């Protein structure tokens, strides 16, 4: 087993912890996002020695950050979800980033189907709008998509 594989397996282990925390507490700790970023950057350093490839990753990172910030400001998801999706980009092969991001949203919809009936008791009423909002963890969708893209692409 090479160092690159060890980094991927380490990130999967860390993602399984994030998975549990997000389902249990609906939070994604900043320390875990930073660790995923470090693992991803080190993985890209080992896999891609060209600066042009790294610049593409930086471009995708900022695109996802701005997209995630927009969804956060619209109240679609939490800031931790946006940060986790953005740093996860570094764990995916450049040719699979579009599949990864689409897969995240497909897996998230599947998790909503699973979690929403179980989560109805946790729905809270927004004081300002009177709308019902359920807390849905997005980390399982990111992790599921990462597994699919890593092993089936």
C-alpha positions, 0 to 999 in steps of 0.5 A: 500500500502506497502513501496515496492509498493510506491518505485516502483510507485515512480520509475515509476513516475521518469521514466516517467520524464526520458522518456520525457527528453530522447525523448525531449532532447536525454539526461538522467540526472545523477541526475535521474540515481542516484535517480533510484539507490537509489530507487532500492537499498532501494527496494532491502533492503526491499524485500531481506534481504539475502546478497547472493541475493544482491551480485547477483544484484551487479554481474548483475549490473557490467555485464550490466555496462560493456556490456553498456560501450562496446555498448557506445564505439561502438557508439550504444547508449549513456552512460546515457542509459547504466547507466539507464539500469544498475541501473534499474536492482535493481527494477526487481526481480532476476528471471526476470532480463533476461526477463527485459534485453531482453524486453528492447531491444525488446521495444527499437526496437519497439521505433525505428520503432516509432521514426525513421520516426519522427526522420529523420530530426534530423539525423546528418552526422558523420564527420569522417565516413560520415555515417548517425546516428539518435538519438534514445531514449532508456529510453522508451524501458527500462521503457516499459520493466520495466512495463511489467516485473513488472506487467506481470511476 
